Structure formats: C-alpha cells, structure tokens
C-alpha cells in the first residue's frame, strides 16, 4: 500500500496489481483500519490495452463474465457497453473511465495500435470514424465515460491518479472539463 503525500490527508492509495490503476479510498480511518463497508462488491479493472482475450480472462476471474472470444479493441468497447446496460437491469453499475489510451486515440497517437486492430475496424478511416463524434466509440466516450467517479459515497476512481489541484476542482468540474475535451477532440476527427 502506498500512502498519499502529506499534503493530501485522508486519501489512501491501494496498488491493486493492475498496471497504472489506483483506487483512492476517502476515509477518516487510518490506513491500517480501512475496510470496505459496502454491501456491494466493487471490481476495478484498468489498462485493458485493447486485448480482448485478457479482458475476458480478467472478467472471468472476477466472476463477472463467462466467455471466450477472439481479441478485438472494438469488441471491448461493445462488451463494456453491454455490461453497463445489463448491470442497470440488476441494480448494478459499470463505470467506464477515460484513460490515456482513449485520449491517445482521439489525438491519433497510435503508438500502441497494432495492424490487426486497424484491420478489425475495417481500416484506418473506419477506425478514425469510430472514435469521432459520429462513431460508436466516440459516442460512448461522450455519453457514458467519465474522468472520475465516486462510488459508494467514499471511493474515488480515476485512471492513473489525480493531482491535488485538479481534485480541488471537484468531480463535476473534472468530468465537465473532460467531456468538453472529448467533445472537441471527437469533432476534429
């Protein structure tokens, strides 16, 4: 467990062994006494990197899904969109957070994009279109993704962490600014 710097009291960072993913638990408890008092189970998954098979393995391991299909970045977005809708039906919730890879795709920084991934979209132009404001993924990013989310009234989820000066702006402002950025960027594609 990593403690936050002294300038941010009452925030404890837990490295959950998922690369670059951190959960900040807001609590007045000491770090050694922090526990999850929520009656609901929270599963955090981070940095899927377009690897559909690994995504399925993680979701199976978390007992969220029982499936086995081939890798495809687009399928990951479709899967989480479906899971988000299914979760609502059973009073659950799937929260999708915008991370660095979404932003990289929006600015056409494809250093992590494989030729197979481009082919799975049907080519470069189709992939760009999918991330645009008129495309499926662009619409998901605009309408269902967030920069930050508080779950169960006391647990903040963000991708990769959040700087104190941004945290002071509040969740609504952070998400509003993030949505504005995504909106402008998807319209440029």
C-alpha positions, 0 to 999 in steps of 0.5 A, spaced: 500 500 500 502 506 498 500 512 502 498 519 499 503 525 500 502 529 506 499 534 503 493 530 501 490 527 508 485 522 508 486 519 501 489 512 501 492 509 495 491 501 494 496 498 488 491 493 486 496 489 481 493 492 475 498 496 471 497 504 472 490 503 476 489 506 483 483 506 487 483 512 492 479 510 498 476 517 502 476 515 509 477 518 516 480 511 518 487 510 518 490 506 513 491 500 517 483 500 519 480 501 512 475 496 510 470 496 505 463 497 508 459 496 502 454 491 501 456 491 494 462 488 491 466 493 487 471 490 481 476 495 478 479 493 472 484 498 468 489 498 462 485 493 458 490 495 452 485 493 447 486 485 448 480 482 448 482 475 450 485 478 457 479 482 458 475 476 458 480 472 462 480 478 467 472 478 467 472 471 468 476 471 474 472 476 477 466 472 476 463 477 472 463 474 465 463 467 462 466 467 455 471 466 450 472 470 444 477 472 439 481 479 441 478 485 438 479 493 441 472 494 438 469 488 441 471 491 448 468 497 447 461 493 445 462 488 451 463 494 456 457 497 453 453 491 454 455 490 461 453 497 463 446 496 460 445 489 463 448 491 470 442 497 470 437 491 469 440 488 476 441 494 480 448 494 478 453 499 475 459 499 470 463 505 470 467 506 464 473 511 465 477 515 460 484 513 460 490 515 456 489 510 451 482 513 449 485 520 449 491 517 445 486 515 440 482 521 439 489 525 438 491 519 433 497 517 437 497 510 435 503 508 438 500 502 441 495 500 435 497 494 432 495 492 424 490 487 426 486 492 430 486 497 424 484 491 420 478 489 425 475 496 424 475 495 417 481 500 416 484 506 418 478 511 416 473 506 419 477 506 425 478 514 425 470 514 424 469 510 430 472 514 435 469 521 432 463 524 434 459 520 429 462 513 431 460 508 436 466 509 440 466 516 440 459 516 442 460 512 448 466 516 450 461 522 450 455 519 453 457 514 458 465 515 460 467 519 465 474 522 468 472 520 475 467 517 479 465 516 486 462 510 488 459 508 494 459 515 497 467 514 499 471 511 493 474 515 488 476 512 481 480 515 476 485 512 471 492 513 473 491 518 479 489 525 480 493 531 482 491 535 488 489 541 484 485 538 479 481 534 485 480 541 488 476 542 482 471 537 484 468 531 480 463 535 476 468 540 474 473 534 472 468 530 468 465 537 465 472 539 463 473 532 460 467 531 456 468 538 453 475 535 451 472 529 448 467 533 445 472 537 441 477 532 440 471 527 437 469 533 432 476 534 429 476 527 427 
